[in-house]
Amino acid sequence: MLLLACLPLIQPSRAWPATRSGPKALQFYFHYGSSAQTVAGVSTNYIANTLATFQNVKNHDSKASGQPKVQVDFYLYPPFAGQVRLSGEWQVIVFANSSALHPAIWNLEFWEKSSSGSIVWDSGAITPTVLGGPSGNNGYIDVPIYGYTLTTTNMTHAFQTANALEVEISINTGSTVPLSVWYDSSHEPSRMILPSNDYMLISGISTKDANGTLRTVFFTFWSAAQRSVTVGTLSTDPFGGYDISSELVSIRGPTGSYAVTNQTMQKTSGTMQSFGSSFSYNFQYDSTAPRGNYTVTVLALDNNAVNQLASTASYYPFAQLASLVFSIGLQYPVHVRVMDAHGAALQGARVGFFSGQIEYASGLTSTNGTYGVSLFTGDFTVRVWWESVPVLSQNVTVKGITSLNLTTAVFYPTFRFVTDVKTPLAGALVFLRFPNGSATLLPYTTDSQGSFSLKQQPQGNYSMLVLFQGVNVAETAVGVSSDGPFVLTTKVFLLTVIVKDGGGSPLNGSSVLVSSPGRANGGADGYLLTGTKGEANFSLAEGSYTVTAEYHGVYFLSPITSTTGVQVTLNTDRSLVMTMKNLPPPFWLTLGFQLLIAAIVIILAIFLLFRRRD
């Protein structure tokens, strides 16, 4: 009991799961029993188990000079109560000495044997790695008793229920010196250290009333005889019930104080050799007990945990921890209505009520956003998730029938995309990743205002990839905490093309084509006719373009045409002046001029003809 009094106050912790958390290096001490045990078809006094209790009747085996070696066999007893898988580094620690410094040959062999003694598995003779002995003479035997660690690596075997493990240790020093092997003593604790994937577990924990009925709700108005909570556990151990040293229980009340601290539970079923063992503890409470949630925590210690606690003041990683919650008091109905930021119902929202870190109750809202639960009086934290994203955490107090109208951080966000000059970017494609990690398969398309809107979306970060004319023009994240609008500036720039004639006058009606050959859109990025000022304005993604201006018209009755092109790299807003130097053509080359000359010639000819007649 003095040992257990040194235990820290146990509390629920994720560091102590009630399930397997990987292999553990379990220690099995070699003993010489005062009475023989029948194991693996033989009667033997040489057994191994997890108990670190020793005797002083027989603590060694020896050979005299003239004999080559000492060979001892130990059997794991009791046999396996459940399946056990050992995988990794198998070690045997053994103590030995002689009458003089002498080399030694070390060997190990392991077997799995059935209850009748038949061999199920044989490791074969093993030459282990040996560490120990006099300084400078590793593995040698000498007059002082030294400890030797014999290691074999990367060995795996699964043992079946009711079978036994036998280990044979062979030390050969030849016939010239005597040899003694020591065990079953606190000074020479020879043992095996085995990497086991299977060990003691708390398989179940429950609370029952005075009638033995399973329940988690208890009341203060019951009679004194009925005001009891029986905490029960079922623990399993593949090495047998003897390996479970003790189970301790603590009970923390709704005020945070402990009503029970590290009390030993009574074993109610199970034997030395059984796979399952049951433990219980009876907690009596009175009519004035604080009403609310009580947290039960059970700490189970196997022999390895107790042995380690004695030597290191820590039982990690050999203990197991499990917990559950029961309540004392009266329950009241709690009606919950969950709404978004616009007051509309949220169907399928997850609602949870927490007391400390323990989730007391949870459920999903119905089609009208409601959820009902019964809770004891006390303080709780209500939390709401929408689309797997936390959208509300609020402290509430339950004193009677309670109605909660919960407005969550669920919004109707509008995202607006603009060019570098802040004009709306229409027709952009936006791929969206939501706060819960899901993403759109098809993009959203911005409208004439450069926007698109969503409904009932949770708060959080929305990642966006924006494509315009097949080009990535923005890649960003927006933190949504309202409806917005959230305005995002893209790498889309204004290109103003001004087309002029050779005299510097603007050309109205000139066609302007902007293209980028090789793109998925076929190369055409924009086509416009110039206005009265000779201007055409384009919104374009960052990149390189070919700008072609073409003019068709009539000048003094002569059809005229002209084309000019230029390469431009766009990474900012800019203006581009394109001059058609061959417009207008020389006046004397036009049809109008030629017709005018012809008319003048005809008039002069007629005039001269009439003068001659006179």
C-alpha positions as CSV (number, residue, x, y, z in Angstrom):
1,M,0.0,0.0,0.0
2,L,2.9,2.3,0.6
3,L,3.9,1.9,-3.0
4,L,0.4,2.8,-4.3
5,A,0.3,5.9,-2.0
6,C,3.1,7.3,-4.2
7,L,0.9,7.3,-7.3
8,P,-0.1,10.7,-8.7
9,L,-3.7,11.8,-8.8
10,I,-5.1,10.0,-11.9
11,Q,-7.0,12.0,-14.4
12,P,-8.4,11.3,-17.9
13,S,-5.7,11.9,-20.5
14,R,-5.3,11.1,-24.2
15,A,-1.8,9.8,-23.2
16,W,-3.4,6.8,-21.5
17,P,-5.8,5.1,-24.0
18,A,-7.7,2.1,-23.1
19,T,-6.6,0.4,-26.3
20,R,-3.3,-1.0,-27.6
21,S,-0.7,1.6,-28.4
22,G,2.1,-0.5,-29.8
23,P,4.4,-3.2,-28.5
24,K,5.8,-3.1,-24.9
25,A,9.0,-4.6,-23.5
26,L,7.6,-6.8,-20.8
27,Q,9.9,-8.4,-18.2
28,F,9.5,-12.0,-17.0
29,Y,11.6,-13.0,-14.0
30,F,13.2,-16.5,-13.6
31,H,12.1,-18.3,-10.4
32,Y,12.7,-21.6,-8.7
33,G,9.4,-22.7,-7.2
34,S,9.3,-24.5,-3.9
35,S,6.8,-26.9,-5.4
36,A,6.8,-28.2,-9.0
37,Q,4.3,-27.1,-11.6
38,T,3.0,-29.1,-14.5
39,V,3.6,-27.0,-17.7
40,A,4.1,-28.1,-21.3
41,G,3.8,-31.7,-20.3
42,V,6.6,-31.6,-17.7
43,S,6.8,-31.2,-14.0
44,T,9.2,-28.3,-13.3
45,N,10.3,-26.0,-10.5
46,Y,11.9,-23.6,-13.1
47,I,9.3,-21.0,-14.1
48,A,9.1,-17.4,-15.4
49,N,6.5,-14.8,-14.7
50,T,6.1,-11.0,-14.3
51,L,6.3,-11.2,-10.4
52,A,9.4,-9.5,-9.0
53,T,9.1,-11.4,-5.7
54,F,12.1,-13.7,-4.9
55,Q,13.0,-16.6,-2.5
56,N,16.3,-17.6,-0.9
57,V,16.0,-21.4,-1.0
58,K,17.7,-22.0,-4.3
59,N,19.2,-19.2,-6.3
60,H,21.7,-20.8,-8.7
61,D,22.8,-23.9,-10.7
62,S,26.4,-24.9,-11.0
63,K,28.8,-27.2,-12.7
64,A,32.1,-28.4,-11.4
65,S,35.4,-28.6,-13.3
66,G,35.4,-31.4,-15.7
67,Q,31.9,-30.6,-17.0
68,P,31.6,-28.5,-20.2
69,K,28.5,-26.3,-19.6
70,V,25.5,-25.2,-17.6
71,Q,22.1,-25.5,-19.3
72,V,18.9,-24.3,-17.7
73,D,15.3,-24.2,-19.0
74,F,12.6,-21.9,-17.7
75,Y,8.9,-22.2,-18.6
76,L,6.5,-19.3,-18.7
77,Y,3.9,-20.1,-16.1
78,P,1.0,-19.9,-16.1
79,P,0.6,-20.7,-19.8
80,F,-0.8,-18.1,-22.2
81,A,-4.3,-17.1,-21.3
82,G,-4.8,-15.6,-24.7
83,Q,-3.0,-15.2,-28.0
84,V,0.4,-13.3,-27.7
85,R,2.5,-11.9,-30.6
86,L,6.1,-11.2,-29.8
87,S,8.0,-9.1,-32.4
88,G,11.3,-7.3,-32.3
89,E,14.2,-7.7,-30.0
90,W,14.1,-10.7,-27.6
91,Q,16.5,-10.4,-24.6
92,V,17.6,-12.7,-21.8
93,I,19.4,-11.2,-18.8
94,V,21.4,-13.8,-16.8
95,F,23.9,-13.5,-13.9
96,A,26.9,-15.9,-13.8
97,N,30.4,-16.4,-12.3
98,S,33.4,-18.8,-12.2
99,S,36.6,-19.3,-10.2
100,A,38.8,-17.4,-12.7
101,L,38.6,-15.3,-15.9
102,H,37.6,-17.5,-18.7
103,P,35.9,-17.2,-22.1
104,A,32.4,-18.6,-22.6
105,I,30.1,-19.7,-25.4
106,W,26.5,-18.4,-25.0
107,N,23.4,-19.9,-26.7
108,L,19.7,-19.5,-26.5
109,E,16.7,-21.5,-27.8
110,F,13.0,-20.8,-27.6
111,W,10.0,-23.1,-28.0
112,E,6.2,-22.9,-28.1
113,K,4.9,-26.1,-26.6
114,S,1.3,-27.4,-26.2
115,S,-0.1,-28.5,-22.8
116,S,0.9,-32.1,-23.7
117,G,4.5,-31.1,-24.4
118,S,4.5,-31.3,-28.2
119,I,6.6,-28.7,-30.0
120,V,4.5,-26.2,-31.9
121,W,7.4,-23.9,-32.8
122,D,11.2,-24.0,-32.4
123,S,13.4,-20.9,-32.9
124,G,16.4,-23.2,-33.4
125,A,19.8,-22.7,-31.7
126,I,20.6,-19.0,-31.4
127,T,23.9,-17.4,-30.9
128,P,22.9,-14.1,-29.3
129,T,24.8,-10.8,-29.1
130,V,26.3,-10.8,-25.6
131,L,27.0,-7.7,-23.5
132,G,28.5,-7.9,-20.0
133,G,31.4,-9.3,-18.1
134,P,34.7,-7.9,-16.9
135,S,36.0,-4.7,-18.4
136,G,37.8,-5.4,-21.6
137,N,36.6,-9.0,-21.7
138,N,33.0,-8.8,-22.9
139,G,31.2,-12.1,-22.5
140,Y,33.9,-13.6,-20.3
141,I,33.2,-15.3,-17.0
142,D,35.1,-14.2,-13.8
143,V,35.1,-14.6,-10.1
144,P,32.6,-11.7,-9.4
145,I,29.0,-12.3,-10.4
146,Y,28.3,-10.3,-13.6
147,G,25.1,-9.7,-15.4
148,Y,25.0,-10.6,-19.1
149,T,22.4,-9.4,-21.7
150,L,21.8,-11.9,-24.5
151,T,20.0,-10.3,-27.5
152,T,18.5,-11.7,-30.6
153,T,16.9,-9.1,-33.0
154,N,14.1,-9.2,-35.6
155,M,12.4,-12.3,-34.3
156,T,8.6,-12.7,-34.5
157,H,6.3,-15.4,-33.3
158,A,2.6,-15.6,-32.3
159,F,1.8,-17.9,-29.4
160,Q,-1.6,-19.6,-29.1
161,T,-3.9,-19.7,-26.0
162,A,-3.0,-22.4,-23.5
163,N,0.4,-23.1,-24.9
164,A,3.6,-22.3,-23.1
165,L,7.0,-20.6,-23.8
166,E,10.1,-22.4,-22.9
167,V,13.6,-20.8,-23.0
168,E,16.9,-22.6,-22.7
169,I,20.1,-20.8,-21.7
170,S,23.3,-22.6,-22.4
171,I,26.7,-21.3,-21.1
172,N,29.8,-23.3,-22.2
173,T,33.1,-22.5,-20.4
174,G,34.7,-25.9,-21.1
175,S,35.8,-28.4,-18.5
176,T,38.7,-26.4,-17.0
177,V,36.7,-24.1,-14.7
178,P,33.5,-24.4,-12.6
179,L,30.5,-22.2,-13.5
180,S,27.4,-20.9,-11.6
181,V,24.3,-19.3,-13.0
182,W,22.2,-17.1,-10.6
183,Y,18.5,-16.2,-10.6
184,D,15.5,-15.6,-8.4
185,S,17.2,-13.0,-6.2
186,S,16.8,-9.2,-5.9
187,H,20.6,-9.1,-6.3
188,E,20.7,-11.3,-9.4
189,P,17.2,-10.9,-11.0
190,S,17.8,-13.0,-14.2
191,R,14.9,-12.5,-16.6
192,M,13.5,-12.3,-20.1
193,I,12.5,-9.0,-21.8
194,L,10.0,-9.7,-24.6
195,P,8.5,-7.2,-27.1
196,S,4.8,-8.0,-26.8
197,N,2.0,-6.6,-28.9
198,D,-0.5,-8.1,-26.4
199,Y,-0.8,-7.2,-22.8
200,M,-3.3,-6.2,-20.1
201,L,-6.2,-4.0,-21.3
202,I,-9.3,-2.5,-19.7
203,S,-11.9,-3.9,-21.9
204,G,-15.0,-2.3,-20.3
205,I,-16.1,0.0,-17.5
206,S,-19.6,0.5,-16.2
207,T,-21.7,2.0,-13.4
208,K,-24.6,0.1,-11.7
209,D,-27.2,1.0,-9.1
210,A,-27.8,-0.8,-5.8
211,N,-29.9,-3.3,-7.6
212,G,-27.1,-4.2,-10.0
213,T,-28.8,-2.5,-13.0
214,L,-26.6,-0.8,-15.5
215,R,-27.3,3.0,-15.5
216,T,-25.5,6.3,-15.8
217,V,-28.2,8.4,-14.1
218,F,-28.6,8.4,-10.3
219,F,-30.8,10.6,-8.0
220,T,-30.4,12.3,-4.6
221,F,-34.1,11.6,-3.6
222,W,-33.5,7.9,-3.4
223,S,-33.2,6.2,0.0
224,A,-29.8,5.8,1.7
225,A,-29.7,2.1,0.8
226,Q,-30.2,3.0,-2.9
227,R,-27.8,5.9,-3.1
228,S,-24.8,4.0,-4.3
229,V,-22.8,3.7,-7.5
230,T,-21.0,0.5,-8.2
231,V,-18.1,1.1,-10.6
232,G,-17.2,-2.2,-12.4
233,T,-14.4,-3.0,-14.9
234,L,-13.6,-6.0,-17.1
235,S,-9.9,-6.3,-17.8
236,T,-8.1,-8.9,-20.0
237,D,-4.5,-10.1,-19.8
238,P,-3.1,-12.8,-22.1
239,F,-0.5,-13.7,-19.4
240,G,-3.2,-14.5,-16.9
241,G,-5.1,-12.8,-14.1
242,Y,-2.1,-12.9,-11.7
243,D,-0.4,-10.3,-13.9
244,I,-3.0,-7.6,-13.0
245,S,-1.5,-6.2,-9.8
246,S,-4.3,-3.7,-8.9
247,E,-6.9,-1.3,-10.2
248,L,-7.4,2.1,-8.7
249,V,-10.5,4.3,-9.1
250,S,-11.0,8.1,-8.7
251,I,-14.3,10.0,-9.0
252,R,-14.3,13.7,-9.8
253,G,-17.5,15.7,-9.1
254,P,-19.2,18.5,-11.0
255,T,-17.4,21.1,-9.0
256,G,-14.0,19.7,-10.0
257,S,-13.2,18.3,-6.6
258,Y,-12.5,14.6,-6.1
259,A,-15.1,12.5,-4.1
260,V,-12.8,9.4,-4.4
261,T,-9.1,9.4,-5.0
262,N,-6.9,6.4,-5.9
263,Q,-9.0,3.8,-4.1
264,T,-8.3,0.1,-4.6
265,M,-11.0,-1.8,-6.4
266,Q,-11.9,-5.3,-5.3
267,K,-11.4,-8.3,-7.6
268,T,-14.8,-9.9,-8.1
269,S,-13.9,-12.6,-10.7
270,G,-11.0,-14.2,-12.4
271,T,-8.2,-16.6,-11.4
272,M,-4.4,-16.7,-11.7
273,Q,-4.7,-18.2,-15.1
274,S,-7.8,-16.6,-16.5
275,F,-7.9,-14.2,-19.5
276,G,-10.6,-11.9,-18.0
277,S,-10.8,-10.5,-14.5
278,S,-13.5,-8.2,-13.0
279,F,-13.0,-5.5,-10.4
280,S,-15.6,-3.3,-8.6
281,Y,-15.8,-0.3,-6.2
282,N,-18.9,0.9,-4.4
283,F,-19.3,4.7,-4.1
284,Q,-21.9,5.8,-1.5
285,Y,-23.3,9.4,-1.9
286,D,-25.7,11.3,0.3
287,S,-28.8,13.4,-0.5
288,T,-26.7,16.6,-0.5
289,A,-24.2,15.4,-3.1
290,P,-23.6,18.1,-5.8
291,R,-25.8,17.6,-8.8
292,G,-24.3,17.2,-12.2
293,N,-21.7,15.1,-14.0
294,Y,-19.2,12.8,-12.2
295,T,-16.2,11.5,-14.1
296,V,-14.9,8.0,-13.1
297,T,-11.3,7.2,-13.9
298,V,-9.8,3.7,-13.5
299,L,-6.1,3.1,-13.5
300,A,-5.1,-0.6,-14.1
301,L,-1.5,-1.6,-13.1
302,D,0.0,-4.8,-14.3
303,N,3.1,-6.3,-12.6
304,N,5.5,-4.6,-15.0
305,A,3.9,-1.2,-14.1
306,V,4.3,-1.8,-10.4
307,N,7.9,-3.1,-10.8
308,Q,8.8,0.0,-12.8
309,L,7.1,2.3,-10.4
310,A,9.2,1.0,-7.6
311,S,12.4,1.6,-9.4
312,T,11.7,4.8,-11.6
313,A,8.7,6.4,-9.9
314,S,6.8,6.1,-13.2
315,Y,4.5,3.3,-14.5
316,Y,4.6,4.5,-18.1
317,P,4.0,2.7,-20.5
318,F,2.6,-0.3,-18.7
319,A,-0.6,1.1,-17.1
320,Q,-4.0,1.4,-18.7
321,L,-6.5,4.2,-18.1
322,A,-10.2,4.3,-18.8
323,S,-13.0,6.6,-17.9
324,L,-16.8,7.3,-18.1
325,V,-19.3,9.8,-16.9
326,F,-22.4,9.3,-14.7
327,S,-24.7,11.9,-13.3
328,I,-26.4,12.6,-10.0
329,G,-29.4,15.0,-9.9
330,L,-32.5,15.9,-11.9
331,Q,-32.7,16.2,-15.7
332,Y,-34.5,19.0,-17.6
333,P,-35.4,19.2,-21.3
334,V,-33.3,21.5,-23.3
335,H,-34.7,22.7,-26.7
336,V,-32.2,23.9,-29.2
337,R,-32.8,25.8,-32.4
338,V,-29.8,26.4,-34.6
339,M,-29.8,29.2,-37.2
340,D,-27.5,30.8,-39.7
341,A,-26.5,34.5,-39.6
342,H,-29.7,35.3,-41.5
343,G,-32.0,33.5,-39.1
344,A,-32.7,30.5,-41.4
345,A,-32.7,27.0,-39.9
346,L,-29.7,24.8,-40.2
347,Q,-30.7,21.2,-40.9
348,G,-28.1,18.5,-40.1
349,A,-25.9,20.7,-37.9
350,R,-24.1,18.7,-35.2
351,V,-24.8,20.0,-31.6
352,G,-22.7,18.9,-28.6
353,F,-22.9,19.7,-24.9
354,F,-19.6,19.5,-23.0
355,S,-18.7,19.5,-19.4
356,G,-15.0,20.2,-19.2
357,Q,-13.5,18.1,-21.9
358,I,-16.2,15.4,-21.7
359,E,-18.9,15.4,-24.4
360,Y,-22.1,14.7,-22.4
361,A,-24.6,14.7,-25.2
362,S,-24.6,15.3,-29.0
363,G,-27.0,15.0,-32.0
364,L,-28.0,16.4,-35.3
365,T,-30.6,19.1,-36.0
366,S,-33.9,18.2,-37.7
367,T,-35.3,19.8,-40.9
368,N,-36.4,22.9,-39.0
369,G,-33.0,23.2,-37.3
370,T,-34.1,21.9,-33.9
371,Y,-32.5,19.4,-31.5
372,G,-33.7,18.2,-28.1
373,V,-31.9,16.7,-25.2
374,S,-32.2,16.2,-21.4
375,L,-29.5,17.6,-19.2
376,F,-28.8,17.9,-15.5
377,T,-28.6,21.3,-13.8
378,G,-25.2,22.8,-14.3
379,D,-22.9,24.7,-16.6
380,F,-22.1,23.4,-20.0
381,T,-20.4,24.5,-23.2
382,V,-22.6,24.1,-26.3
383,R,-20.8,23.7,-29.6
384,V,-22.1,23.5,-33.1
385,W,-20.5,22.2,-36.3
386,W,-21.7,22.9,-39.8
387,E,-20.2,21.0,-42.7
388,S,-17.7,19.6,-40.1
389,V,-16.5,23.1,-39.3
390,P,-16.9,24.6,-35.8
391,V,-19.3,27.6,-36.0
392,L,-20.3,28.2,-32.4
393,S,-19.0,27.7,-28.9
394,Q,-21.2,29.2,-26.1
395,N,-21.4,28.7,-22.4
396,V,-24.9,27.9,-21.1
397,T,-26.4,27.2,-17.7
398,V,-29.2,24.7,-17.2
399,K,-31.4,25.3,-14.2
400,G,-34.7,24.1,-15.5
401,I,-36.5,23.7,-18.8
402,T,-34.3,25.6,-21.2
403,S,-34.7,26.9,-24.7
404,L,-31.6,28.0,-26.7
405,N,-31.7,30.0,-29.9
406,L,-28.2,29.6,-31.4
407,T,-27.1,31.9,-34.2
408,T,-24.0,30.4,-35.8
409,A,-21.2,31.7,-37.9
410,V,-22.8,30.5,-41.1
411,F,-23.0,33.1,-43.8
412,Y,-24.1,33.9,-47.4
413,P,-20.7,35.1,-48.7
414,T,-20.4,37.0,-51.9
415,F,-17.0,37.0,-53.7
416,R,-16.3,39.8,-56.1
417,F,-13.3,39.8,-58.5
418,V,-12.0,43.0,-60.1
419,T,-9.2,43.9,-62.6
420,D,-6.2,45.9,-61.7
421,V,-8.2,49.1,-62.3
422,K,-11.0,47.8,-60.1
423,T,-13.5,47.1,-62.9
424,P,-15.7,43.9,-62.5
425,L,-14.1,40.8,-63.9
426,A,-16.9,39.0,-65.7
427,G,-16.6,35.4,-67.0
428,A,-13.8,34.3,-64.7
429,L,-13.7,30.7,-63.6
430,V,-13.2,30.2,-59.8
431,F,-12.2,26.8,-58.3
432,L,-13.0,26.8,-54.6
433,R,-11.7,24.8,-51.5
434,F,-13.9,25.0,-48.5
435,P,-12.9,25.2,-44.8
436,N,-13.7,21.5,-44.3
437,G,-11.2,20.6,-46.9
438,S,-13.6,19.7,-49.7
439,A,-13.3,21.3,-53.1
440,T,-15.4,22.0,-56.1
441,L,-15.2,19.7,-59.2
442,L,-16.7,22.4,-61.5
443,P,-15.8,26.1,-61.2
444,Y,-18.0,29.0,-60.3
445,T,-18.4,31.6,-63.1
446,T,-18.5,35.3,-62.2
447,D,-21.4,37.3,-63.5
448,S,-21.5,40.8,-65.1
449,Q,-20.5,42.3,-61.7
450,G,-17.6,40.0,-61.4
451,S,-19.3,38.1,-58.5
452,F,-20.8,34.9,-57.3
453,S,-22.6,34.1,-54.1
454,L,-23.0,31.1,-51.8
455,K,-25.6,30.1,-49.2
456,Q,-25.2,28.8,-45.7
457,Q,-21.4,28.5,-45.6
458,P,-19.4,28.1,-42.4
459,Q,-16.8,30.6,-41.2
460,G,-13.2,29.9,-42.1
461,N,-10.7,30.1,-44.9
462,Y,-11.8,29.6,-48.5
463,S,-8.9,28.9,-50.9
464,M,-9.5,30.1,-54.5
465,L,-7.9,29.6,-57.9
466,V,-9.1,32.1,-60.5
467,L,-8.7,31.5,-64.2
468,F,-9.4,34.2,-66.9
469,Q,-9.0,33.4,-70.6
470,G,-7.4,30.2,-69.5
471,V,-4.7,32.0,-67.4
472,N,-4.2,31.8,-63.6
473,V,-4.9,35.4,-62.5
474,A,-5.3,34.9,-58.8
475,E,-4.6,32.2,-56.2
476,T,-5.5,33.2,-52.7
477,A,-7.4,32.5,-49.5
478,V,-10.2,34.5,-48.0
479,G,-11.2,34.4,-44.3
480,V,-15.0,34.5,-44.2
481,S,-16.5,35.9,-41.1
482,S,-19.5,37.7,-42.6
483,D,-21.5,37.9,-45.9
484,G,-19.0,40.2,-47.4
485,P,-18.7,41.1,-50.2
486,F,-15.1,40.0,-50.3
487,V,-13.4,41.9,-53.1
488,L,-10.3,40.3,-54.7
489,T,-8.0,42.0,-57.2
490,T,-6.7,39.8,-60.0
491,K,-3.8,40.0,-62.3
492,V,-6.1,41.2,-65.1
493,F,-4.9,44.5,-66.7
494,L,-6.4,47.2,-68.9
495,L,-4.9,47.5,-72.4
496,T,-6.1,50.7,-74.2
497,V,-5.4,50.6,-77.9
498,I,-5.5,53.9,-79.8
499,V,-5.5,53.7,-83.6
500,K,-4.5,56.8,-85.6
501,D,-3.9,57.6,-89.2
502,G,-0.6,59.0,-90.6
503,G,-1.6,62.5,-89.7
504,G,-2.3,61.7,-86.1
505,S,-6.0,61.7,-86.3
506,P,-8.0,58.9,-84.5
507,L,-9.5,56.2,-86.8
508,N,-13.1,55.5,-85.9
509,G,-14.3,52.0,-86.8
510,S,-10.9,50.4,-87.0
511,S,-11.0,46.7,-85.9
512,V,-8.6,45.6,-83.2
513,L,-7.8,41.9,-82.6
514,V,-5.8,40.8,-79.5
515,S,-4.5,37.3,-79.7
516,S,-2.1,34.9,-78.0
517,P,-1.5,31.9,-80.3
518,G,-1.0,28.6,-78.7
519,R,-3.6,29.1,-75.9
520,A,-6.5,26.7,-75.4
521,N,-9.0,29.4,-76.3
522,G,-7.8,29.3,-79.9
523,G,-5.6,32.4,-79.7
524,A,-8.3,35.1,-79.9
525,D,-8.5,37.1,-76.6
526,G,-10.5,40.1,-77.7
527,Y,-11.9,41.9,-80.8
528,L,-13.3,45.4,-80.8
529,L,-14.0,48.3,-83.1
530,T,-12.5,51.7,-82.2
531,G,-14.8,54.6,-81.3
532,T,-14.8,58.2,-82.3
533,K,-11.6,58.7,-80.3
534,G,-9.9,55.7,-82.0
535,E,-9.9,53.8,-78.7
536,A,-10.6,50.1,-77.9
537,N,-10.3,48.9,-74.3
538,F,-9.4,45.3,-73.4
539,S,-9.3,43.5,-70.0
540,L,-6.5,40.9,-70.4
541,A,-4.6,38.4,-68.2
542,E,-1.0,39.0,-67.6
543,G,1.1,37.7,-70.5
544,S,2.3,38.4,-74.1
545,Y,0.0,39.3,-76.9
546,T,-0.1,40.2,-80.6
547,V,-2.3,43.3,-81.2
548,T,-3.5,43.7,-84.8
549,A,-5.3,46.8,-86.1
550,E,-7.1,46.8,-89.4
551,Y,-9.0,49.6,-91.2
552,H,-11.3,49.4,-94.2
553,G,-13.0,52.6,-95.7
554,V,-13.5,54.9,-98.6
555,Y,-11.4,58.0,-99.2
556,F,-12.5,60.3,-102.0
557,L,-14.4,57.5,-103.7
558,S,-11.4,55.1,-103.4
559,P,-11.7,52.0,-101.2
560,I,-8.8,51.9,-98.7
561,T,-7.4,49.3,-96.4
562,S,-4.5,49.0,-94.0
563,T,-3.2,46.6,-91.3
564,T,-0.6,47.0,-88.7
565,G,0.5,44.7,-85.8
566,V,2.7,44.9,-82.7
567,Q,3.8,42.6,-79.9
568,V,3.1,43.7,-76.3
569,T,3.9,42.2,-72.9
570,L,1.2,43.0,-70.3
571,N,2.0,43.1,-66.6
572,T,0.5,46.4,-65.8
573,D,-2.2,48.7,-67.2
574,R,-1.0,50.5,-70.3
575,S,-1.9,52.4,-73.4
576,L,-0.8,51.4,-76.9
577,V,-0.8,53.9,-79.8
578,M,-0.9,52.2,-83.3
579,T,-0.4,54.5,-86.3
580,M,-1.3,53.5,-89.9
581,K,1.2,55.6,-91.7
582,N,-0.2,54.9,-95.2
583,L,-3.5,56.4,-94.3
584,P,-4.8,58.6,-95.8
585,P,-3.3,57.8,-99.3
586,P,-2.0,60.7,-101.5
587,F,-5.0,62.8,-102.7
588,W,-4.0,62.6,-106.3
589,L,-4.1,58.8,-106.3
590,T,-7.7,58.7,-105.4
591,L,-10.6,58.0,-107.7
592,G,-12.3,61.2,-106.6
593,F,-9.4,63.3,-107.6
594,Q,-9.1,61.5,-110.9
595,L,-12.8,62.1,-111.7
596,L,-12.5,65.7,-110.7
597,I,-9.6,66.2,-113.1
598,A,-11.5,64.4,-115.8
599,A,-14.6,66.7,-115.2
600,I,-12.4,69.8,-115.3
601,V,-10.9,68.7,-118.6
602,I,-14.3,68.0,-120.2
603,I,-15.6,71.4,-119.0
604,L,-12.5,73.2,-120.5
605,A,-12.9,71.3,-123.8
606,I,-16.6,72.3,-124.1
607,F,-15.7,75.9,-123.3
608,L,-13.0,76.1,-125.9
609,L,-15.4,74.5,-128.5
610,F,-18.0,77.2,-128.0
611,R,-15.5,80.0,-128.2
612,R,-14.3,78.8,-131.6
613,R,-17.9,78.9,-133.0
614,D,-18.2,82.5,-131.9
